[in-house]
Amino acid sequence: MLAVPLAALPACHLGAEQIVTLAKLVIETALQPIVEASTGDCFGYESLMRGFDRLGFPSPVALLDKAHENAELMALEHMLATRALAAFAAVPGFAERTLFINFDTRLMGMDDDAVLQRLDDRLKRAGIPPSSLCFELSERHETDAAPGFDRVLSRLRQHGFKLAIDDFGAGFSGLKLLSRAAVDYLKIDRHFISQIDSTPRHRHLVKHMVTMAHKLGARVIAEGVETEAEFHVCRDLGCDLLQGYFVARPTVCLEDLRPNYPHLAQAGETRRRTASADTVLIRRQIERLPTVRESDMLDTTFELFRTSPGQTFFPVLNANGEPRGVIHEVHLKELIYHPFGRDLLKNRVYQRRVANFATPAPIADITVPADEMLDIFAGANGSDCLILTENMRYAGILSASSLLRIISEKQLKTARDQNPLTGLPGNRAIRDHVHDAILDGDRQRFFCYCDFDNFKPFNDHYGFHAGDAAITLFSALLRRHFIGEEDFIGHVGGDDFFIGVAGQAQAEIEAELTRLLDAFSDGVCALYSQEDRANGGLHGHDRNGESRTYPLMRCSIGVLALETGLVMTDVQGVTARVAALKSRAKASASGLVFDTLSEGR
């Protein structure tokens, strides 16, 4: 019997063989859901340690470090893994999900064969396929000194296990790990996710991490998502999976785990319109090639190449239907053309499977915009294809020619969206611009809604040709006054226009808009008759048939400014607020009014 309560035991006084003995009494396994960013469906769970504080340790890392110091790390990890697998096997539908479990790189070289054999035995007893287990490799320790590091990782993948780099960006070896090992997941450290909605540098870094991971065939998990704003930004930056308190807290009660988290689906209703439109084009070009399983013997693949002589590669999937890369004919030529190749394959000692020859390929979800897909594909030098997934499962592939066809068709659609009179982008492009701008809080942004005053009586009196001349005049002035790379001009329709500007001070925008209004007033004057100009307007009748005089036409502009750091997701709300400003602009003497959106408004 223990003479003192467990919580009173100082960590530094725990000697050899005590840590594991005491850990068995107090350590519990908690599971924290990891969900698909696009649907809220549960993809898997991370196994987390609970009860370490009762042994006097401030964190799980401190407990692991003490176990390593006492030469008990192997025994402790074995105990933790056994309990994690038991908890995972008790979750309904576990075979369709993935368990993420810590793999301490300090265990490398400690009888790897025995470790793998013991792990295989535990999985068989629990009925868990290797493809449902992902080992998280920590950045905390230098891997160069680990004996046989690359060989161990290769063997883990060939066994069908998945690999992830944990806390990416927080340590000193993450990029080395990414360059040395073909990993399945990149878990971005919570430091970069915390307040990402109001931290521009974090957004830039995460965006580059996502693009880099996808080019290397890895999926991205955002760790520590704690607010709805962080959820929106991580999803829109391309993170495939999410984990954190906003999703669900870790729990030791398996009854609390759910297959789906509806509040995420509800929060995710504001999906990218550009992505949805691109998805229609992408689905038309998808090639659904036959696939091979990484656990298949090579005879299966040889037969597939024989029956498909024009195909030089096939996608490789794991038992859960997730892409693991491609197997290429060129990688098998040594066996195909070797005089004893077939006999070698039948040799039980050789035991070479598809997993031994699979190579990584760039990967993207089917909802990713086509332009981003092209960027991912172009960044993966020498790749045969881009593998597409839907709900994290294999959906097909896109070849280079398919991607070019998609981009070409998208450009044609963009051309059709342009206004035929002015040649300016239409409403779809305006929505896309607003969507992208409200997510980018790096700088102040300005949305300007332009509307002519007294256009209808002018058009009715002088005819539509004169009305078209006024519209064409304004579009030409827009092109003259807003020519910067950050400037966007669009034609809503009729005499309504839109301007989007970023990276300038409000005083500069106000001065430029004032010059635009003055130039339009001067130019449109020439479209009136000399008599009407002398009278200061047109004489006509209003909707009630009453006689009245309409002043000379002018343009009114309502401007909505979004403060630096403010990130939003409601495109319709923003555009409606911009449009509502035009009534205030029409009522003003100058025809120009500003309103500002900031935190809390």
N, C-alpha and C positions, 0 to 999 in steps of 0.2 A: 504494500500500500504506500502511496506517496505521502511523505511527511508534510509537504507544503502544497498549497493550491498551485495548479499549473500556471496560472497567470502570474504567480510570484517568482517563477523560476527565471533568473537572469539568463539571457541568451548566451552570454559569454562563458557561463559555467557548465553548459551542456557538453559532455565529453563524447568520446568515440562510442558508437552504437547506441547512444541515448536519443539522438534526434529522431530516427525512424521509429523507435519504440514508442516515444511520446507522441509523435505525429499520428500514429495509428489510432491514438485515443481521442484526438481533438480535431484533426484536419477533416474538413468536409469538401465535397466537390460542388461548386455552383456552376450552372450553365447560363451563359448570356447569349440571346438570339443574335444572329447575323442575318439580315434580310436583304432581299433584292430591292434596289433603289427604285425601280420602275413600277413595282407591283405591291410591295409590302409583304410578299410571301416569305416565309422563313426558309432560308437556304441552309442554315446550319447553326452550330453553337460553338462558342469558345469555352473551354474548360478552365475554370478559375479556382484558385485555392482560397478557402475560408477557414478561419480558426488559427492562423499563424500567430495572431496577437496573443493568444492564450499561452503560447510558448515564450512570450517575451520579445517577439520579433516585430519590428515596425512595418515590414512588408514581406511579400513572398520572396522577393529577390534576396533580402537579408537572410531568410531561412535557407535558400538554396546555396548562398555563398558559405554559410556556416557548415552546411552538409558537405560541400566540396572541401572545405578546410579540414573536416573530420574524416575525409575519405568515405563518406556515406552518400554521396550524390547519386550514384548508380542505384542504390537500394531505395532512396527516397523517390527518385523519378519512377522507378518500377512500381512503387506503391501508389503514387499519384496517378500514373497511367492506368493501372488496373481499376482504380475507383472511377476514373473518368469514363473508361469504356463501359463499366457496369451501369453507370448513370445514363450514358448515351443509349445503351441497348434497351433501357427501360422506357425510352421516349417513343410514343406511337409514331410509326412511319419513319423510324430512324434510318432505314436503309436508303431512303430517298434524299437524305440530308448529309451534311459533312460535319465531322467533329474536328475542331481546331485545337490542337494540343501542343504544349510547349516542348521543344526539343533543345536541351542545353548543349551547345556545341562543345562544351568541355568534356562531354562523354565520348567524343570522337576518339577512336583507337582503343577503347576499352572492350575488347573482344566483340567486334562488330557482328561476327557470324552468330554468336550466342544471343546477342540482343535481338537481331532480326528473327531468329528462330523462335525465341520466347514470345516476341510480338505476334508472329504468325499464329502461334498456338493460342494466345489469348483471343485473337480476332476470330479464329475458328470456333472457339468455345462460346463466344458471344454472338456468333452469326453475323459479324460485321465485315463487309467486303473491304479490301484495302483502299478502294477508290472513295470510301466514305471517311477516310482519315487523312487529315492534313497536319503536317508537322510545321510548327512555327519556329523559324530560325531567328534567334535574337541577334541584334546588332551590338550587344553589350560587350562581347568578347572578340578579340582578334582571332580570325580563323586561319591565318597563314601558318600558325604554329600547330594547328590541329593535325595529327597524323592521318593521312588518307582521307582528308576532308572531301575532296572532289569524288573519290571512289565511293565513299559512303552515300553521298547525295545521289550519285548515279544509280547505286543499287536500290535506294529507297524508291526512286522514280520507276525503275524497272520492275519493282515489286508491285507497282500500281498505286503507291502512296502519293499524295499531293504535298507540295512544298509551298510555304509562304515565308516572306521576310517580315518579321514583326517589328513594330515601332520604327518603320522606315523613316530616316531623316533625323532620328534622335541619337544615333550612335556614330561610330566611326568606320563601320565595315559594310554598310548597306549597299553602296555602289559596287564594292568588290564582290559581295554575294551575288548581286544582280548580274554582274559581268561573268561570273564563274559558273553559276548554276541556272538551269532552266526551271524557274519557279512558276507556280500557277497563280499565286496571289501576292500582291504588294499591300501590306497593311500600313497606311499612312498614320504616323504618330499623331496623337490627339493634340499636341502642341500646335500643329498646323491647322487643325480643324476648329479649335476653340476660337470663337468670335470671327470666323472666316468671313461672315457676312459684312463685317465692318473693318476688316484688315486686308487692304489691297495686296500687300506683299505675300500674305498667306495664299490668297487666291491665285496669284501668278505662279507660285511654287507648286501648288497642288495641281493646277492645270498642266504644267510641264511634267509632273510626275505621272499623271494619268496618261498623257500622250506617250511618254517613254515606255510605260508598262505595256500599253496596248501594242506598240510596235514590236515589243519583245514577246508577245503572246501571253501576257499575264493580265489577270483581272485585278481591279483595285478595290480595296476595302477601306472606308473612312472610319477610323476609330474615334470614339469619344464624341459622337454627335449628340448634343444635349438640348438643342433648341430647334424649333421649326425653321427658323431662318437659316441655321447651319445645314439642316436637311435639304432645303431648297437649293442652296448654293452647291453643296456636294453633289447632288443629283445632276444639276445642270452643268457642272464642270466635267461630268462623265464618270464619276465614281459608280462602280457596278453594284457594290454591296455596302451596307451601312451597319454600324454597331454603336451603341451608346444609350444613355439614359432616355433620350427622346424616343428610341425604339422600345426598349425594355431594359429593366435592371437585371443584374445577375440574380439567380434564385437557386436555392437548394431544394425547393419544392417543385417537382416535375409537373405537378398539376397546373402550375402557373404558366407553363409554356403553351404557346398557341401556334397553329400552322400558318396563321395570317394575322397581320396587325392592321385592322381597317383604318385606324387614324392616319397611317402613312398613305394609304390609297386615297383618302379624302384630301390630305394635304398635297398630294401629288396630282390633283386634277388639272393644274395649270401646266400641262405638258407643252413642250416646244412645238409651235405650229409648223416651223420649218422642218423639224424632224418628222412630224406626222406626214407632211407632204412628200418629203424625200422617201419615206418608207414605202409609199405606193410605187414609186419608180424603182426602188431597190428590189422589191418583191418580184417585179417582172423580170429582173435580170439574174435572180438567184439560180445557181446550178446546184442541184441536190445530188452530188456525187455519192456513189456507194461508199461506205465507211468500213474501217476495220477496227477491231478492239485491240487495245494495247496488250492484252493477255493472249491474243491469238498466236498460234504457231505460224511460222513464215509460209508454210505450204498454202495456207488460206490466201495469203497475199499474192503468191506466185500465180495462183489460179485466177485471181481477180485481174492481174495484169495480162494474163494470157487471153482472157475473154474480153478485155477492153484494150486492144492493141494501140488505140490512139491516145490513151490516157497515161501520163507519165508519173502521176502521184495520186494518192488517196488520203483523205483526212483520217486521223487516228483519234478514237474516243476512248474514254475510260468506261467502267461498268455503269456509271451514272449518266452517260450520254454527254459528258462535257468534253470539249476538244482538248487534245493533248499535243497537237501538232500535225505533221504530215509524214507519210512514208513515201520516199521517192525512189523511182526505179533505179536511178544512178547509184543509190546507196546499197542496192542489192546485187549490183553487177558482179561483184567479187564472188558471190555465191552462185549467181545465175550461170556465169560462164566458167566457173571452176569445174574441172572434170569430175571431181568427187563431191561437188556442192550438195547435191540432193542426198547423198549417203551421209554427209556430215550433219545435215539437218535432222536425220532420223536417229542420230546418235544421242542417247539420253544424257550423256555427259555434257554434250555441247549445249543443249537446251536454249537455243536462241529464239526469242519471241519478237513480236512487232515492237514492243517497248524498247528493245535494244537498238532499233534503227530509226525511231521517230525523231524528227527534228522540229524545233519550235516554228510557229508561223504567226504572223500578226493577226489580231483578233478584234472584233468590234460587235457591239450589240446592233441588232437590226434597226433600232430607233436612232442610231447616231446619224447626224446629218451627213449627206454625201460628200461635202467638201472635207469634213474631218476624216471620213473613211479614206479619201484619196491621200490625205496627208499621212495617215497611219501607214497605208500601203507603200507610199513612196519612201517612207523612212526605214522600211524593212528591206534593205538592199538584197536583191536576188531572190526574194520570196516568189513562190509560184502563184499564191493566191492570198486573199483575205478571207479568213474564216469568220462566218457570221453566226451569232447566237441569238436565241430568243428565250427569255426567262432562264438565262445561263446555260441552256442546252443547245446542241448543234442544230443550226437551221439551214446551212448550205455554205457555198463559197461564192466569192466574186473574183473573176479574173481581171487582169488589167484592161482588157477590151470591154468587159462588162461595166467596169467603173467609168471608163471614158464615155460609154453610151449614156450612162446615168447623168453624168455631168453635162453632156451635150443636150440631153432632153430637158434637164433642169434650166439650162440657159435659154432654151426655146420658150419654156413656160414663163421665165422672167421677162422675156421680150414680149410675150402676149399680155403680161400684166401691165406693161407700160401704157400710158395714156397715148392714144393715137394722134392727138392734136399736139401735145407738148413733148412727147417722147420721154417724159419723166416717169420714174417708178410709181406703181399704183399702191393700192391699199395693202396688199399682201406684203410687199417690201417695206411699207411703212410700219406695219405691225412687227415685222421681224427686227427692224431697226430699234423700235421702242423696247422690244423684249430684251435684246442684247444690251441696250444702254442702261436699262433700269437694274440689270444685274451687275453692272460695272461701277462700283462706288469709288473708283480711284480718283475721280475728279468731279467737278460740278458739271451737270448736263442741262441743256435747255431744249425744250420741245415747244415749237412755235406753230400756232394754227392761224393761217391767213385766210381772210374772207373779204370779198369786195363789198363795199357799201353802195347801194343804188345801182346794182348791176342789172337787175331785171327790167326796170323802166328804160335803161339805156339799150338793152338788147331788144326789147319790144319796139322801141322807137326807131332805131337805126338798122335792125335786122341782125340775124345770127352771124353774118360775116363780120360785122363790126364787133360783136361780142367775142367771136373767136380771135379777132385782132387784139383785143384787150387781154385775153387770156394768154395769147402767145407773147405779148409784150412783157407780161409779168414773169412768165417762165424764163424769158431771155434775161431779165434783170436778176432773177434768182441765180442763174448760172454765172452771172458776172460778179455778184456780190458774195457768193458762197462757193469758193473754189478749193478750199483746203481739204486735205485727206480726211480730216475728222468731220467734215460737213456733209450732211445728207439733205437732199431736197426731193420732195415727192408731190404728186398731184392726186389729191383725194377725189376730185371730180368736179366738173363745172368750174365755178370760180373759187373753189376751196383748195388751198395748198398747205404743205407741211414742210417745216424746216427742223432738222435736228443738228445741234452743235454741242461740242464738248471741248474742254481744254482751254477755254477763254474766260476772262473775267466778265461779270455781268455788265460793267460799264462799256466794255468793248462790244458786246452783243447789242446793247441798247443803241450805241452809236451807229453800228452797221445797219440795224433794222430801220433806224430813222432815215439814213441815207437811202435805203431801199424804198421806203414809203414816199419820200420826196421825189425820187426819180420816177416812180410810177405815177404820181400825181401830175408831174410835168409831162410825161409821155402820153398819158391817157387824155390829157386836155386836147391834144391834136386830133383826137378821134371825134370830137364834138364839132358841130357847125359854128361858124363865127358868131351867129346870132345867139346860140345857146351858151357859148362861152361868155359873151357879153352880159347875158342875163344871169350867169352864175348857176345855170342848171336847166333842166327840162321841165316843160309844162305838160302835165298829163293827168290821168285819173287813177285813184287808188283802187283797192279791191272792192270798196263799197260804192264805186262809181263817182266819188266826189273829186272835184277838181283840186289839184295841188301842184306845187313845184318841187321837183326832186333835185337836190344839189348835185354838183359834179361828182362823178365817181371817185372813190378813194379806196384804199385797202386798210383794214383793221387787223391787228395782230395781237393775239393773246399768248403770253409766254409763261410756261410752267418750268421752274428751275428745281432740279433735284440736288440737294446739298451733297458735298463730298462725303463719302462714307455710308450714305443711305443706299441700301439694296432693297429692291422690291421685286415682286413676282406677278402682281396683278396687272397685266397689260391693258385689259379692258377698262379697269378703274382709272389708270393713268390717262389713257386716250380720251375717256369721257370727261375727265377733269380739264384736260387741255381744251377740248371742244367747248366746254362750258364757259371758258374765259372769253370767247369771242363776243358774247353779249356785253360784257363789261368793256371790252375794247371798242365796240361800236358806240357805246355811250360816252366814251372819253373824248376830250378835245383833241388829243394827239393821235388817237387811234391805236395806241400802244400801251398795254398794261402787262405787269409782271406779277406772278404769284410764286411762292416758294414752298416746296415740300421738304421737311426735315424730320429728324427723329421725333416721334410723338405726335406728328401732325398727319 
